[in-house]
Amino acid sequence: MEFLLNRYRTITVLVLVLSAQLFLLAYQVKSRQDIPVARAWATGSFVPMARILESFRLSTIGTLNNLADLGRTQQENQRLKAELNALKLENQFLRAELATADRGKALALFQQRSPNRTLAARIVGTSTGAGAMVVLIDRGSNEGVRKGMAVITPEGIVGKVTSAYPAGSQVMLITDSSFAAGVISSKNRVHGTLRGQGHSKCSIEYIQNEEKLETGEWFFTSGDDRVFPKGLPVGQVVVAREGKLFFKEVFIVPAGLQKGLEEVLVILEGVHQPIPETFDPTQQLYLLPPPPAEPRTKLEADRVIRGVVSTDADLVLERYKRIGTVTGHAYGTGGTPNFNAPVDDAPVSGDPPGAGASAGAGPAAENAEAGRPPR
């Protein structure tokens, strides 16, 4: 470097001097906009470089900002996905709870309307045996469940209790291959035996080919098996054809298993019901309580009205007291009273005041109403 400066010293000094003169000249000379030419040259040279540097800075910082935004977006996306999954689970849970509440309400309403005394139970497990159609319920012998009791839902029969433990019971479903129950059709009153097939359908056996049976006809329990009360829905016929030998081939779809099993009813005390000729499974049946027994005599009617529960012996004793009062006979003093004397409205000792007021003066009023002369 020093060699070059010594060799080209004169030329170097000349270039520097000329450059200084040109710079001074450019600084003094102004353009039409009254701007020094040197400043215009300097600005024109710096602006493209500044533009390139700014573009590089923006692209670099923008890329970094985009990467940061992408990271934040991914975190937000993951958070929203987690919230969405939680809301989906909560929605499913609420739907399940609502369905359970609806089923519980329908079950309670059915319990109130059914003449059978039932006990609500929940399915808590299934059998582990291969092909076994057995479930476990959370009601046992401590609540009154016994082996052989019927298990139903509002839609139809489900099965019967095969084992009762203190805290739970085992129930064989009607689809089990070893299950059997007596049934009768609603329209043609055809009797048969319900048999499980190990799958979703059941068969009705021992129906002769000559008997009339239609597809779509409903079967109900006949009560012959002494397990299910008469009149409970069983299922609807889907196949009814003549068999190869003497009996028809009949298959039904069990009505009690179509909506799944979660809550069931165990029949503690069954009541037989009539078989309807037509049956709509979607229509809720309203069952009134059984009517009270009709009083056999007016004396018994009076006793019922006064709220006194009487046996037949009490009624006979009451009648004898009335006969003694009407005829003036004192029992134990001899003689026989007139047991044909009218005594329906005659007051006796122990009756509440006004018991015979509606009849006026006892037998006289009765004779007057009947058009007979008083005795």
Buried (B, 14 or more C-beta within 10 A) or exposed (E): EEEEEEEEEEEEEEEEEEEEEEEEEBEEEBEEEEEBBBEBEEEEEEEEEEEEEEEEEEEEEEEEEEEEEEEEEEEEEEEEEEEEEEEEEEEEEEEEEEEEEEBBEBBEEBBEBBBBBBBBBBBEEEBEEEEBBBBBBBBBBEBBBEEEBBBBBBBBBBBBBBBBEEEBBBBBBBBBEEBBBBBBBBBEEBBBBBBBBBEEBBBBBEBEBEBEBEEEBBBBBBBBBEBBBBBBBBBBBEBBEEEEEEBBBBBBBBBBBBEEBBBBBBBBEBBBBEBBEEBEEEEEEEEEEEEEEEEEEEBBEBBBEEEEEBEEEEBEEBBBBBBBBBBEBEEEEEEEBEEEBBBBBBBBEEBEEEBBEEBEEBBEBBBEEEEEEEE
